[in-house]
Amino acid sequence: MNRSRSEELFACAQNLIPGGVNSPVRAFRGVGGTPPFIARGQGSRMWDVDGNEYIDYVLSWGPLILGHCFPPVMDALREALAIGTSFGAPTEREVEFAELIHECVPSVEMLRLVNSGTEATMSALRVARGFTGRDLTIKFEGCYHGHVDSLLVKAGSGMATLGIADTVGVPEAFAATTIALPFNSIAAVESAFQAHGDKIAAVIVEPVVGNMGCVPPVDGFLEALRDITARHGALLIFDEVMTGFRLALGGAQQRFGIQPDLTTLGKIAGGGLPLAAYGGRADIMSKIAPTGPIYQAGTLSGNPMAVSAGIAMLRYLKSHPEVYEIVEDRAAQLTADVPDGITVNRVGSMFTFFFTPGPVTDWESAKRADTGRFRQFFHWMLDRGIYLAPSQFEAGFVSAAHSEQDIARTVETARQFFAATKAE
Ligand SMILES: *Cc1c(COP(=O)(O)O)cnc(C)c1O
């Protein structure tokens, strides 16, 4: 596969942008080689600047559950464009969008729109601290909640890929407000609350982890978090930036039947534009300025373009519940048949092939995966036109635009890899 134009651009980019990319994992450090520079997308496919075609299982890291250039979203954007790109004043669509989100995710009684998932988790945490008058937060190893200072402790995603446990540039005092515990360990949460219960403002969790690869909660884990936080007067924050509108219209909280106090949303919510939200109980959210003393603001928050894309996306998902059956069926087909020595984790349309016998239930078990073998697998697939996340520690996604033929071709290409490498 010729990628000479991508190679030229990547060389150039590295002089101007750290690592040549605007988000670290895009640089392919976890797998080596040159990232294809993307020229366009359509449905389940993307084309790079050298004209190579890929079946895309990254989908902009989650947002594109209906595929690239989904017509209702594109139409909404064209309509919005004609009216103006930003006003910095309230608009009718923000009300419509807030209603729509509340209908899809009923625990979100009130919400604020922001521009990125990072902003959503950062703000949710501030609100949790302001509301409870406490400083500490519990997070889980391998979960990623954006690049919020205090949450970049044992974080997943790019941190896991690059082997960075704790980032430089975060004051120790910030990191000290975070208690990082093993995902799926109820005992660890119990004992942290025993020790610091009256100082813990919130537990923040990816209810199904995507950012150390896909790792589901064990039976009873989310229930235990709900119960323990309630007993100690701490808030439960579901970071559903990835799982929201993906695992069900109402996200993981609908799928698992647990009601958090606060929820963060992003990715799918913006239909591929920069948009995220945080929200939850009205008594908590009304403590935010101007109705309360907790400050949070944004020049472009509720941006008309992003809100229009979000409305088109959520309206479509709400009126087409079969989307969730389609993506789940396709993902099941994709992950049905893996050879010994490989663990496949899948929840709905999120999946990861871990190159370890497993089981993979937390960061300790995820990092046992053979990243060298993943790297071979990744390049084998990429060179045959299948675009997976360039890291062992990321989830893959299926969209409703993926056809059975797309999946069959992907399965066959993977099968050839397993057969070829077994023979070695
Ligand atoms: C992607 C992600 C974020 C960060 O969102 P950005 O828009 O990249 O800032 C936060 N939490 C989770 C669970 C995510 O998957």
The ligand as an ORCA input file, in Angstrom:
! r2SCAN-3c Opt
* xyz 0 1
  C     -13.088     10.454     24.878
  C     -13.359     10.415     26.324
  C     -13.199     11.544     27.148
  C     -12.576     12.814     26.665
  O     -13.316     13.444     25.685
  P     -12.577     14.531     24.760
  O     -13.672     15.063     23.911
  O     -11.515     13.780     24.020
  O     -11.993     15.559     25.658
  C     -13.588     11.456     28.466
  N     -14.093     10.324     28.955
  C     -14.267      9.220     28.202
  C     -14.850      7.993     28.807
  C     -13.879      9.222     26.872
  O     -14.001      8.106     26.147
*
